[in-house]
Amino acid sequence: MLWNAKNGKVDLETTTMSYVCFGHGKKHLILLPGLSDGLMTVDGKALLLAKPYTLFFDQYTVFMFSRKEPMPDGYTIRDMASDQAKVLKKMGLNKVYVLGVSQGGMIAQYLAADHPELVKSMVLAVTAPSCNDIIRKNITHWISLAEASDHKSLMIDNATKSLSPVYLKKYQKLYPVIGWIGKPKSYDRFIKNAKAILHFDAIEEIQNISCPVLIIGGHDDQIVGIEASYEIEKQIKNSRLYIYQGLGHGAYEEAPDFNKKVFHFFEKCDM
């Protein structure tokens, strides 16, 4: 199969935003990942990241972006969306389809609200319209673990709260080595990303989103809470909601039909 996988970077003033792309379709799908981007960026990982999105390759060219590097102090979710918009314009990408997961979904909300000319339709997965009490408790705990460089506890806590019991059982096999797998040299980027979530509140702004939106939640989500999905649906008029029963924050990885739902939603938006 021809994946046409590529790695790239876009200069943004004194910083750089890394991306990977794959596929060869005429339409453009933008993927915005979650807080894990604070631990490891997409830089140089095009072949590694491409496989789950093969369904899109004939119709779309898929771009996955990391947040910019270096990341300034006080960098907000809205700043991230603004920089994403600048990069899309610089690359000549407009009327794009956006899939934002978790923190990436927060960025996507501001992207669609502040730059409606860029977004044709959007999927928001396991995300929230603001930092609620559940999110605040998790993020505050993760920041403390990162500041202590306790990578093993950070990864185990995230997995325990994200995965269903079946998937968690498989993941537990990695526990003996998880303390060093993917451990960054510095947690500075992760902490800045995490602190941005603590100050996130887009409830008023997302009421202005006019493009079609599919919201996907996990009923057992212990990281953002299932009520967050219902709150987004309440605020965005042109939206629909799908909830995965029995799955949590990791629904986008665990549900075998997740990408099919995203693909069919975008295709229906073109009809």
PyRosetta script that sets phi, psi and omega in degrees:
from pyrosetta import init, pose_from_sequence

init()
pose = pose_from_sequence("MLWNAKNGKVDLETTTMSYVCFGHGKKHLILLPGLSDGLMTVDGKALLLAKPYTLFFDQYTVFMFSRKEPMPDGYTIRDMASDQAKVLKKMGLNKVYVLGVSQGGMIAQYLAADHPELVKSMVLAVTAPSCNDIIRKNITHWISLAEASDHKSLMIDNATKSLSPVYLKKYQKLYPVIGWIGKPKSYDRFIKNAKAILHFDAIEEIQNISCPVLIIGGHDDQIVGIEASYEIEKQIKNSRLYIYQGLGHGAYEEAPDFNKKVFHFFEKCDM")
pose.set_psi(1, 134.7)
pose.set_omega(1, 179.4)
pose.set_phi(2, -86.8)
pose.set_psi(2, 107.3)
pose.set_omega(2, -178.2)
pose.set_phi(3, -89.1)
pose.set_psi(3, -23.5)
pose.set_omega(3, -179.2)
pose.set_phi(4, 53.9)
pose.set_psi(4, 42.7)
pose.set_omega(4, -175.8)
pose.set_phi(5, -77.8)
pose.set_psi(5, 134.3)
pose.set_omega(5, -178.3)
pose.set_phi(6, -139.3)
pose.set_psi(6, 152.8)
pose.set_omega(6, 173.6)
pose.set_phi(7, -112.7)
pose.set_psi(7, 143.4)
pose.set_omega(7, -179.3)
pose.set_phi(8, -153.4)
pose.set_psi(8, 168.7)
pose.set_omega(8, 177.1)
pose.set_phi(9, -139.6)
pose.set_psi(9, 147.5)
pose.set_omega(9, 176.5)
pose.set_phi(10, -123.9)
pose.set_psi(10, 126.4)
pose.set_omega(10, 177.1)
pose.set_phi(11, -76.3)
pose.set_psi(11, 134.8)
pose.set_omega(11, -178.5)
pose.set_phi(12, -134.0)
pose.set_psi(12, 92.0)
pose.set_omega(12, -175.0)
pose.set_phi(13, 56.9)
pose.set_psi(13, -115.8)
pose.set_omega(13, -178.0)
pose.set_phi(14, -97.2)
pose.set_psi(14, 10.6)
pose.set_omega(14, -178.4)
pose.set_phi(15, -124.2)
pose.set_psi(15, 176.5)
pose.set_omega(15, -179.7)
pose.set_phi(16, -136.1)
pose.set_psi(16, 137.8)
pose.set_omega(16, 175.7)
pose.set_phi(17, -113.2)
pose.set_psi(17, 122.3)
pose.set_omega(17, 179.9)
pose.set_phi(18, -88.3)
pose.set_psi(18, 150.2)
pose.set_omega(18, 175.7)
pose.set_phi(19, -150.1)
pose.set_psi(19, 162.0)
pose.set_omega(19, 169.1)
pose.set_phi(20, -124.7)
pose.set_psi(20, 153.1)
pose.set_omega(20, 175.4)
pose.set_phi(21, -141.9)
pose.set_psi(21, 152.4)
pose.set_omega(21, -179.8)
pose.set_phi(22, -156.5)
pose.set_psi(22, 158.5)
pose.set_omega(22, -175.7)
pose.set_phi(23, 96.5)
pose.set_psi(23, 174.2)
pose.set_omega(23, -176.2)
pose.set_phi(24, -143.8)
pose.set_psi(24, 19.7)
pose.set_omega(24, 179.8)
pose.set_phi(25, -77.5)
pose.set_psi(25, 164.2)
pose.set_omega(25, -178.4)
pose.set_phi(26, -78.0)
pose.set_psi(26, -26.1)
pose.set_omega(26, 178.8)
pose.set_phi(27, -85.4)
pose.set_psi(27, 157.4)
pose.set_omega(27, -175.0)
pose.set_phi(28, -117.7)
pose.set_psi(28, 122.8)
pose.set_omega(28, 177.2)
pose.set_phi(29, -108.2)
pose.set_psi(29, 126.4)
pose.set_omega(29, -179.1)
pose.set_phi(30, -106.7)
pose.set_psi(30, 123.0)
pose.set_omega(30, 179.0)
pose.set_phi(31, -105.0)
pose.set_psi(31, 126.3)
pose.set_omega(31, 179.0)
pose.set_phi(32, -117.5)
pose.set_psi(32, 107.9)
pose.set_omega(32, -175.5)
pose.set_phi(33, -76.3)
pose.set_psi(33, 173.3)
pose.set_omega(33, -176.2)
pose.set_phi(34, -87.4)
pose.set_psi(34, -157.7)
pose.set_omega(34, -174.5)
pose.set_phi(35, -63.6)
pose.set_psi(35, -20.0)
pose.set_omega(35, 177.9)
pose.set_phi(36, -58.4)
pose.set_psi(36, -22.0)
pose.set_omega(36, 177.1)
pose.set_phi(37, -62.6)
pose.set_psi(37, -21.2)
pose.set_omega(37, 176.8)
pose.set_phi(38, -72.4)
pose.set_psi(38, -20.4)
pose.set_omega(38, 178.7)
pose.set_phi(39, -94.5)
pose.set_psi(39, -36.3)
pose.set_omega(39, -176.3)
pose.set_phi(40, -151.6)
pose.set_psi(40, 121.5)
pose.set_omega(40, -179.0)
pose.set_phi(41, -82.6)
pose.set_psi(41, 175.3)
pose.set_omega(41, -179.6)
pose.set_phi(42, -81.9)
pose.set_psi(42, -4.9)
pose.set_omega(42, -173.3)
pose.set_phi(43, -50.4)
pose.set_psi(43, 118.7)
pose.set_omega(43, 176.2)
pose.set_phi(44, 77.3)
pose.set_psi(44, 11.8)
pose.set_omega(44, -172.9)
pose.set_phi(45, -113.6)
pose.set_psi(45, 26.8)
pose.set_omega(45, -175.9)
pose.set_phi(46, -56.3)
pose.set_psi(46, -50.0)
pose.set_omega(46, -178.3)
pose.set_phi(47, -65.3)
pose.set_psi(47, -36.4)
pose.set_omega(47, -178.8)
pose.set_phi(48, -67.4)
pose.set_psi(48, -35.7)
pose.set_omega(48, -173.5)
pose.set_phi(49, -93.5)
pose.set_psi(49, -11.6)
pose.set_omega(49, -170.5)
pose.set_phi(50, -73.0)
pose.set_psi(50, -38.4)
pose.set_omega(50, -166.6)
pose.set_phi(51, -52.6)
pose.set_psi(51, -43.3)
pose.set_omega(51, -177.2)
pose.set_phi(52, -63.6)
pose.set_psi(52, -13.6)
pose.set_omega(52, -172.3)
pose.set_phi(53, -110.4)
pose.set_psi(53, 17.0)
pose.set_omega(53, -177.7)
pose.set_phi(54, -59.0)
pose.set_psi(54, -28.2)
pose.set_omega(54, 178.6)
pose.set_phi(55, -56.8)
pose.set_psi(55, -29.6)
pose.set_omega(55, -174.8)
pose.set_phi(56, -87.6)
pose.set_psi(56, -13.9)
pose.set_omega(56, -162.8)
pose.set_phi(57, -63.5)
pose.set_psi(57, -31.7)
pose.set_omega(57, -179.5)
pose.set_phi(58, -73.5)
pose.set_psi(58, -35.2)
pose.set_omega(58, -175.9)
pose.set_phi(59, -97.4)
pose.set_psi(59, -25.0)
pose.set_omega(59, -172.7)
pose.set_phi(60, -129.0)
pose.set_psi(60, 151.3)
pose.set_omega(60, 159.4)
pose.set_phi(61, -101.6)
pose.set_psi(61, 122.9)
pose.set_omega(61, -171.5)
pose.set_phi(62, -100.3)
pose.set_psi(62, 130.1)
pose.set_omega(62, 177.1)
pose.set_phi(63, -118.7)
pose.set_psi(63, 129.5)
pose.set_omega(63, 172.1)
pose.set_phi(64, -115.0)
pose.set_psi(64, 124.4)
pose.set_omega(64, -175.7)
pose.set_phi(65, -110.4)
pose.set_psi(65, 142.2)
pose.set_omega(65, 166.8)
pose.set_phi(66, -92.4)
pose.set_psi(66, 164.8)
pose.set_omega(66, 170.4)
pose.set_phi(67, -69.4)
pose.set_psi(67, 160.4)
pose.set_omega(67, -174.6)
pose.set_phi(68, -68.6)
pose.set_psi(68, 160.5)
pose.set_omega(68, -179.0)
pose.set_phi(69, -138.5)
pose.set_psi(69, 130.7)
pose.set_omega(69, -2.2)
pose.set_phi(70, -73.7)
pose.set_psi(70, 157.5)
pose.set_omega(70, -178.6)
pose.set_phi(71, -100.5)
pose.set_psi(71, 125.8)
pose.set_omega(71, -176.3)
pose.set_phi(72, -75.3)
pose.set_psi(72, 159.9)
pose.set_omega(72, 173.6)
pose.set_phi(73, -64.2)
pose.set_psi(73, 145.5)
pose.set_omega(73, 178.0)
pose.set_phi(74, 72.4)
pose.set_psi(74, 15.8)
pose.set_omega(74, -179.6)
pose.set_phi(75, -67.7)
pose.set_psi(75, 124.7)
pose.set_omega(75, -175.4)
pose.set_phi(76, -102.7)
pose.set_psi(76, 166.2)
pose.set_omega(76, 175.7)
pose.set_phi(77, -59.6)
pose.set_psi(77, -40.0)
pose.set_omega(77, 179.5)
pose.set_phi(78, -66.1)
pose.set_psi(78, -36.4)
pose.set_omega(78, 174.6)
pose.set_phi(79, -61.6)
pose.set_psi(79, -41.7)
pose.set_omega(79, 179.5)
pose.set_phi(80, -61.3)
pose.set_psi(80, -42.0)
pose.set_omega(80, 178.7)
pose.set_phi(81, -66.3)
pose.set_psi(81, -39.2)
pose.set_omega(81, 178.9)
pose.set_phi(82, -63.0)
pose.set_psi(82, -44.1)
pose.set_omega(82, 178.7)
pose.set_phi(83, -67.1)
pose.set_psi(83, -36.0)
pose.set_omega(83, 176.9)
pose.set_phi(84, -62.6)
pose.set_psi(84, -41.2)
pose.set_omega(84, 178.2)
pose.set_phi(85, -62.8)
pose.set_psi(85, -41.7)
pose.set_omega(85, 179.1)
pose.set_phi(86, -61.1)
pose.set_psi(86, -41.5)
pose.set_omega(86, -179.4)
pose.set_phi(87, -67.4)
pose.set_psi(87, -43.2)
pose.set_omega(87, 179.3)
pose.set_phi(88, -60.2)
pose.set_psi(88, -43.1)
pose.set_omega(88, 178.9)
pose.set_phi(89, -65.5)
pose.set_psi(89, -40.0)
pose.set_omega(89, 180.0)
pose.set_phi(90, -64.8)
pose.set_psi(90, -32.6)
pose.set_omega(90, 179.9)
pose.set_phi(91, -87.3)
pose.set_psi(91, -3.2)
pose.set_omega(91, -179.7)
pose.set_phi(92, 74.4)
pose.set_psi(92, 27.6)
pose.set_omega(92, -179.6)
pose.set_phi(93, -102.0)
pose.set_psi(93, 117.2)
pose.set_omega(93, 176.9)
pose.set_phi(94, -140.5)
pose.set_psi(94, 164.4)
pose.set_omega(94, -173.7)
pose.set_phi(95, 52.0)
pose.set_psi(95, 51.5)
pose.set_omega(95, -176.2)
pose.set_phi(96, -91.6)
pose.set_psi(96, 162.3)
pose.set_omega(96, 173.6)
pose.set_phi(97, -101.2)
pose.set_psi(97, 133.1)
pose.set_omega(97, -172.2)
pose.set_phi(98, -122.1)
pose.set_psi(98, 131.2)
pose.set_omega(98, 170.6)
pose.set_phi(99, -118.0)
pose.set_psi(99, 111.7)
pose.set_omega(99, 178.7)
pose.set_phi(100, -112.9)
pose.set_psi(100, 126.8)
pose.set_omega(100, -177.7)
pose.set_phi(101, -112.3)
pose.set_psi(101, 127.5)
pose.set_omega(101, 176.3)
pose.set_phi(102, 56.0)
pose.set_psi(102, -117.6)
pose.set_omega(102, 178.1)
pose.set_phi(103, -61.8)
pose.set_psi(103, -32.6)
pose.set_omega(103, 176.0)
pose.set_phi(104, -61.7)
pose.set_psi(104, -31.1)
pose.set_omega(104, 176.2)
pose.set_phi(105, -69.5)
pose.set_psi(105, -31.7)
pose.set_omega(105, 176.1)
pose.set_phi(106, -66.8)
pose.set_psi(106, -43.7)
pose.set_omega(106, 177.0)
pose.set_phi(107, -62.3)
pose.set_psi(107, -41.9)
pose.set_omega(107, -178.8)
pose.set_phi(108, -61.2)
pose.set_psi(108, -36.1)
pose.set_omega(108, 179.9)
pose.set_phi(109, -61.7)
pose.set_psi(109, -46.0)
pose.set_omega(109, 177.8)
pose.set_phi(110, -68.9)
pose.set_psi(110, -35.0)
pose.set_omega(110, 179.0)
pose.set_phi(111, -60.2)
pose.set_psi(111, -45.9)
pose.set_omega(111, -179.2)
pose.set_phi(112, -72.5)
pose.set_psi(112, -34.8)
pose.set_omega(112, -178.3)
pose.set_phi(113, -74.5)
pose.set_psi(113, -41.3)
pose.set_omega(113, -175.2)
pose.set_phi(114, -90.3)
pose.set_psi(114, -21.3)
pose.set_omega(114, -176.5)
pose.set_phi(115, -135.4)
pose.set_psi(115, 62.1)
pose.set_omega(115, -175.5)
pose.set_phi(116, -61.0)
pose.set_psi(116, -23.5)
pose.set_omega(116, -179.5)
pose.set_phi(117, -69.6)
pose.set_psi(117, -16.3)
pose.set_omega(117, -176.7)
pose.set_phi(118, -93.5)
pose.set_psi(118, -24.8)
pose.set_omega(118, -170.0)
pose.set_phi(119, -109.7)
pose.set_psi(119, 121.8)
pose.set_omega(119, 178.8)
pose.set_phi(120, -87.1)
pose.set_psi(120, -45.0)
pose.set_omega(120, 175.0)
pose.set_phi(121, -157.5)
pose.set_psi(121, 165.0)
pose.set_omega(121, -167.4)
pose.set_phi(122, -150.4)
pose.set_psi(122, 144.3)
pose.set_omega(122, 171.6)
pose.set_phi(123, -117.5)
pose.set_psi(123, 127.4)
pose.set_omega(123, 177.8)
pose.set_phi(124, -112.0)
pose.set_psi(124, 114.7)
pose.set_omega(124, -174.9)
pose.set_phi(125, -113.1)
pose.set_psi(125, 134.5)
pose.set_omega(125, 176.7)
pose.set_phi(126, 39.0)
pose.set_psi(126, 55.0)
pose.set_omega(126, -177.6)
pose.set_phi(127, -132.0)
pose.set_psi(127, -173.8)
pose.set_omega(127, -175.1)
pose.set_phi(128, -144.9)
pose.set_psi(128, 159.8)
pose.set_omega(128, 178.3)
pose.set_phi(129, -88.4)
pose.set_psi(129, -6.7)
pose.set_omega(129, 179.2)
pose.set_phi(130, -164.8)
pose.set_psi(130, 171.0)
pose.set_omega(130, 178.8)
pose.set_phi(131, -83.7)
pose.set_psi(131, 100.3)
pose.set_omega(131, 179.3)
pose.set_phi(132, -85.6)
pose.set_psi(132, -178.9)
pose.set_omega(132, -175.7)
pose.set_phi(133, -63.7)
pose.set_psi(133, -36.9)
pose.set_omega(133, 179.2)
pose.set_phi(134, -64.8)
pose.set_psi(134, -46.9)
pose.set_omega(134, 179.5)
pose.set_phi(135, -62.3)
pose.set_psi(135, -46.0)
pose.set_omega(135, -177.2)
pose.set_phi(136, -59.1)
pose.set_psi(136, -42.6)
pose.set_omega(136, 179.7)
pose.set_phi(137, -62.8)
pose.set_psi(137, -44.7)
pose.set_omega(137, 180.0)
pose.set_phi(138, -65.8)
pose.set_psi(138, -48.7)
pose.set_omega(138, -176.2)
pose.set_phi(139, -64.4)
pose.set_psi(139, -42.1)
pose.set_omega(139, 178.8)
pose.set_phi(140, -60.7)
pose.set_psi(140, -40.9)
pose.set_omega(140, 178.5)
pose.set_phi(141, -66.0)
pose.set_psi(141, -42.9)
pose.set_omega(141, -179.1)
pose.set_phi(142, -66.7)
pose.set_psi(142, -36.1)
pose.set_omega(142, 177.2)
pose.set_phi(143, -62.9)
pose.set_psi(143, -42.4)
pose.set_omega(143, 179.5)
pose.set_phi(144, -64.0)
pose.set_psi(144, -37.9)
pose.set_omega(144, 177.3)
pose.set_phi(145, -67.9)
pose.set_psi(145, -39.8)
pose.set_omega(145, 178.9)
pose.set_phi(146, -66.4)
pose.set_psi(146, -40.5)
pose.set_omega(146, 178.9)
pose.set_phi(147, -64.6)
pose.set_psi(147, -26.9)
pose.set_omega(147, 177.2)
pose.set_phi(148, -91.1)
pose.set_psi(148, 1.1)
pose.set_omega(148, -177.7)
pose.set_phi(149, 57.4)
pose.set_psi(149, 31.5)
pose.set_omega(149, 179.2)
pose.set_phi(150, -90.5)
pose.set_psi(150, 77.1)
pose.set_omega(150, -174.0)
pose.set_phi(151, -65.3)
pose.set_psi(151, -40.9)
pose.set_omega(151, -177.7)
pose.set_phi(152, -61.4)
pose.set_psi(152, -47.0)
pose.set_omega(152, -179.9)
pose.set_phi(153, -65.8)
pose.set_psi(153, -36.9)
pose.set_omega(153, 178.9)
pose.set_phi(154, -62.4)
pose.set_psi(154, -46.5)
pose.set_omega(154, -177.8)
pose.set_phi(155, -70.6)
pose.set_psi(155, -39.9)
pose.set_omega(155, -179.3)
pose.set_phi(156, -67.4)
pose.set_psi(156, -42.0)
pose.set_omega(156, 179.7)
pose.set_phi(157, -63.8)
pose.set_psi(157, -42.0)
pose.set_omega(157, 178.6)
pose.set_phi(158, -63.1)
pose.set_psi(158, -45.7)
pose.set_omega(158, -179.0)
pose.set_phi(159, -64.7)
pose.set_psi(159, -42.9)
pose.set_omega(159, -178.4)
pose.set_phi(160, -60.6)
pose.set_psi(160, -36.8)
pose.set_omega(160, -177.8)
pose.set_phi(161, -88.4)
pose.set_psi(161, -12.1)
pose.set_omega(161, -176.5)
pose.set_phi(162, -99.7)
pose.set_psi(162, -38.8)
pose.set_omega(162, -167.3)
pose.set_phi(163, -97.5)
pose.set_psi(163, 151.3)
pose.set_omega(163, 173.8)
pose.set_phi(164, -70.9)
pose.set_psi(164, 160.9)
pose.set_omega(164, -178.8)
pose.set_phi(165, -54.2)
pose.set_psi(165, -37.3)
pose.set_omega(165, -179.3)
pose.set_phi(166, -65.4)
pose.set_psi(166, -47.7)
pose.set_omega(166, -179.7)
pose.set_phi(167, -70.5)
pose.set_psi(167, -35.2)
pose.set_omega(167, -179.6)
pose.set_phi(168, -64.0)
pose.set_psi(168, -35.9)
pose.set_omega(168, 179.0)
pose.set_phi(169, -61.4)
pose.set_psi(169, -38.8)
pose.set_omega(169, 177.3)
pose.set_phi(170, -68.3)
pose.set_psi(170, -40.8)
pose.set_omega(170, -177.4)
pose.set_phi(171, -66.2)
pose.set_psi(171, -31.7)
pose.set_omega(171, -177.2)
pose.set_phi(172, -62.4)
pose.set_psi(172, -20.0)
pose.set_omega(172, 177.2)
pose.set_phi(173, -64.1)
pose.set_psi(173, -21.6)
pose.set_omega(173, -179.1)
pose.set_phi(174, -87.1)
pose.set_psi(174, -7.8)
pose.set_omega(174, -174.3)
pose.set_phi(175, -52.5)
pose.set_psi(175, -39.4)
pose.set_omega(175, -178.7)
pose.set_phi(176, -61.8)
pose.set_psi(176, -25.6)
pose.set_omega(176, -176.6)
pose.set_phi(177, -117.5)
pose.set_psi(177, 1.2)
pose.set_omega(177, -172.6)
pose.set_phi(178, -69.2)
pose.set_psi(178, -15.7)
pose.set_omega(178, 179.9)
pose.set_phi(179, -66.7)
pose.set_psi(179, -19.5)
pose.set_omega(179, -179.6)
pose.set_phi(180, -123.1)
pose.set_psi(180, -12.3)
pose.set_omega(180, 177.9)
pose.set_phi(181, -68.9)
pose.set_psi(181, 119.7)
pose.set_omega(181, 176.9)
pose.set_phi(182, 74.3)
pose.set_psi(182, 11.0)
pose.set_omega(182, -179.3)
pose.set_phi(183, -71.6)
pose.set_psi(183, 123.2)
pose.set_omega(183, -178.8)
pose.set_phi(184, -77.4)
pose.set_psi(184, 160.6)
pose.set_omega(184, 176.4)
pose.set_phi(185, -68.4)
pose.set_psi(185, -31.8)
pose.set_omega(185, 179.4)
pose.set_phi(186, -139.4)
pose.set_psi(186, 145.8)
pose.set_omega(186, 177.6)
pose.set_phi(187, -97.6)
pose.set_psi(187, 10.2)
pose.set_omega(187, -177.5)
pose.set_phi(188, -56.4)
pose.set_psi(188, -46.9)
pose.set_omega(188, -178.5)
pose.set_phi(189, -65.7)
pose.set_psi(189, -42.2)
pose.set_omega(189, 178.7)
pose.set_phi(190, -61.3)
pose.set_psi(190, -45.7)
pose.set_omega(190, -177.7)
pose.set_phi(191, -64.9)
pose.set_psi(191, -39.9)
pose.set_omega(191, 177.7)
pose.set_phi(192, -65.1)
pose.set_psi(192, -40.9)
pose.set_omega(192, 175.8)
pose.set_phi(193, -61.7)
pose.set_psi(193, -44.6)
pose.set_omega(193, -177.4)
pose.set_phi(194, -66.4)
pose.set_psi(194, -42.8)
pose.set_omega(194, -180.0)
pose.set_phi(195, -63.7)
pose.set_psi(195, -30.6)
pose.set_omega(195, 177.4)
pose.set_phi(196, -62.3)
pose.set_psi(196, -35.7)
pose.set_omega(196, 179.5)
pose.set_phi(197, -65.9)
pose.set_psi(197, -37.1)
pose.set_omega(197, -178.2)
pose.set_phi(198, -61.1)
pose.set_psi(198, -24.8)
pose.set_omega(198, -177.9)
pose.set_phi(199, -105.9)
pose.set_psi(199, 10.9)
pose.set_omega(199, -175.3)
pose.set_phi(200, -80.9)
pose.set_psi(200, 129.4)
pose.set_omega(200, 174.3)
pose.set_phi(201, -157.9)
pose.set_psi(201, 101.6)
pose.set_omega(201, -176.8)
pose.set_phi(202, -115.7)
pose.set_psi(202, 18.1)
pose.set_omega(202, -174.1)
pose.set_phi(203, -57.1)
pose.set_psi(203, -44.5)
pose.set_omega(203, -179.0)
pose.set_phi(204, -71.1)
pose.set_psi(204, -41.3)
pose.set_omega(204, -175.5)
pose.set_phi(205, -67.5)
pose.set_psi(205, -37.4)
pose.set_omega(205, -174.7)
pose.set_phi(206, -72.0)
pose.set_psi(206, -11.4)
pose.set_omega(206, 174.6)
pose.set_phi(207, -65.2)
pose.set_psi(207, -17.4)
pose.set_omega(207, -179.9)
pose.set_phi(208, -90.8)
pose.set_psi(208, -3.9)
pose.set_omega(208, -179.9)
pose.set_phi(209, -68.6)
pose.set_psi(209, 127.8)
pose.set_omega(209, -175.4)
pose.set_phi(210, -113.0)
pose.set_psi(210, -14.1)
pose.set_omega(210, -178.8)
pose.set_phi(211, -76.2)
pose.set_psi(211, 159.7)
pose.set_omega(211, 175.4)
pose.set_phi(212, -62.3)
pose.set_psi(212, 136.7)
pose.set_omega(212, -176.9)
pose.set_phi(213, -133.6)
pose.set_psi(213, 130.8)
pose.set_omega(213, 170.8)
pose.set_phi(214, -107.8)
pose.set_psi(214, 125.6)
pose.set_omega(214, 177.8)
pose.set_phi(215, -105.4)
pose.set_psi(215, 127.6)
pose.set_omega(215, 179.0)
pose.set_phi(216, -120.3)
pose.set_psi(216, 125.0)
pose.set_omega(216, 179.6)
pose.set_phi(217, -125.2)
pose.set_psi(217, 163.5)
pose.set_omega(217, 173.5)
pose.set_phi(218, -109.7)
pose.set_psi(218, 124.8)
pose.set_omega(218, -174.2)
pose.set_phi(219, -56.9)
pose.set_psi(219, -32.8)
pose.set_omega(219, -176.2)
pose.set_phi(220, -101.5)
pose.set_psi(220, 25.4)
pose.set_omega(220, -176.5)
pose.set_phi(221, -63.4)
pose.set_psi(221, 116.6)
pose.set_omega(221, 179.5)
pose.set_phi(222, -99.5)
pose.set_psi(222, 2.4)
pose.set_omega(222, -177.2)
pose.set_phi(223, -103.1)
pose.set_psi(223, -43.9)
pose.set_omega(223, 176.3)
pose.set_phi(224, -113.1)
pose.set_psi(224, -17.9)
pose.set_omega(224, -178.9)
pose.set_phi(225, 84.9)
pose.set_psi(225, 141.8)
pose.set_omega(225, -176.5)
pose.set_phi(226, -68.5)
pose.set_psi(226, -27.9)
pose.set_omega(226, -179.8)
pose.set_phi(227, -62.1)
pose.set_psi(227, -24.4)
pose.set_omega(227, 179.4)
pose.set_phi(228, -61.9)
pose.set_psi(228, -38.3)
pose.set_omega(228, 178.7)
pose.set_phi(229, -65.2)
pose.set_psi(229, -41.6)
pose.set_omega(229, 178.8)
pose.set_phi(230, -66.4)
pose.set_psi(230, -34.0)
pose.set_omega(230, 179.4)
pose.set_phi(231, -67.7)
pose.set_psi(231, -39.0)
pose.set_omega(231, 176.8)
pose.set_phi(232, -63.9)
pose.set_psi(232, -45.1)
pose.set_omega(232, 179.2)
pose.set_phi(233, -58.8)
pose.set_psi(233, -38.7)
pose.set_omega(233, -179.8)
pose.set_phi(234, -64.4)
pose.set_psi(234, -36.1)
pose.set_omega(234, -174.2)
pose.set_phi(235, -86.1)
pose.set_psi(235, -27.9)
pose.set_omega(235, -177.8)
pose.set_phi(236, -102.6)
pose.set_psi(236, 113.8)
pose.set_omega(236, -174.3)
pose.set_phi(237, -63.5)
pose.set_psi(237, -47.8)
pose.set_omega(237, -175.0)
pose.set_phi(238, -89.8)
pose.set_psi(238, 61.1)
pose.set_omega(238, -176.5)
pose.set_phi(239, -136.9)
pose.set_psi(239, 158.4)
pose.set_omega(239, 173.4)
pose.set_phi(240, -133.3)
pose.set_psi(240, 157.1)
pose.set_omega(240, -172.6)
pose.set_phi(241, -127.0)
pose.set_psi(241, 136.9)
pose.set_omega(241, 173.1)
pose.set_phi(242, -130.0)
pose.set_psi(242, 129.9)
pose.set_omega(242, -179.7)
pose.set_phi(243, -114.0)
pose.set_psi(243, 127.5)
pose.set_omega(243, 173.6)
pose.set_phi(244, -84.4)
pose.set_psi(244, 115.6)
pose.set_omega(244, 175.8)
pose.set_phi(245, -74.8)
pose.set_psi(245, 139.5)
pose.set_omega(245, 176.8)
pose.set_phi(246, 81.4)
pose.set_psi(246, -2.0)
pose.set_omega(246, 178.9)
pose.set_phi(247, -119.9)
pose.set_psi(247, 158.8)
pose.set_omega(247, -179.2)
pose.set_phi(248, -117.7)
pose.set_psi(248, -137.5)
pose.set_omega(248, -175.5)
pose.set_phi(249, -64.8)
pose.set_psi(249, -24.3)
pose.set_omega(249, -179.5)
pose.set_phi(250, -88.0)
pose.set_psi(250, 17.7)
pose.set_omega(250, -177.8)
pose.set_phi(251, -57.0)
pose.set_psi(251, -34.8)
pose.set_omega(251, -178.8)
pose.set_phi(252, -66.8)
pose.set_psi(252, -20.9)
pose.set_omega(252, 176.2)
pose.set_phi(253, -97.0)
pose.set_psi(253, -35.4)
pose.set_omega(253, -172.9)
pose.set_phi(254, -86.2)
pose.set_psi(254, -39.2)
pose.set_omega(254, -175.7)
pose.set_phi(255, -68.6)
pose.set_psi(255, 119.4)
pose.set_omega(255, -176.9)
pose.set_phi(256, -66.0)
pose.set_psi(256, -19.7)
pose.set_omega(256, -178.5)
pose.set_phi(257, -105.0)
pose.set_psi(257, 12.3)
pose.set_omega(257, -176.0)
pose.set_phi(258, -58.2)
pose.set_psi(258, -54.1)
pose.set_omega(258, -178.0)
pose.set_phi(259, -65.9)
pose.set_psi(259, -29.5)
pose.set_omega(259, 176.2)
pose.set_phi(260, -65.4)
pose.set_psi(260, -40.7)
pose.set_omega(260, 177.9)
pose.set_phi(261, -62.9)
pose.set_psi(261, -42.7)
pose.set_omega(261, 178.9)
pose.set_phi(262, -62.9)
pose.set_psi(262, -47.1)
pose.set_omega(262, -178.5)
pose.set_phi(263, -60.8)
pose.set_psi(263, -49.1)
pose.set_omega(263, -177.3)
pose.set_phi(264, -66.7)
pose.set_psi(264, -33.1)
pose.set_omega(264, 176.1)
pose.set_phi(265, -62.8)
pose.set_psi(265, -48.8)
pose.set_omega(265, -179.9)
pose.set_phi(266, -63.4)
pose.set_psi(266, -38.8)
pose.set_omega(266, 179.9)
pose.set_phi(267, -66.5)
pose.set_psi(267, -38.6)
pose.set_omega(267, 178.3)
pose.set_phi(268, -65.3)
pose.set_psi(268, -32.3)
pose.set_omega(268, 179.7)
pose.set_phi(269, -65.9)
pose.set_psi(269, -20.8)
pose.set_omega(269, -179.9)
pose.set_phi(270, -90.3)
pose.set_psi(270, -8.2)
pose.set_omega(270, -175.7)
pose.set_phi(271, -82.5)
pose.dump_pdb("model.pdb")
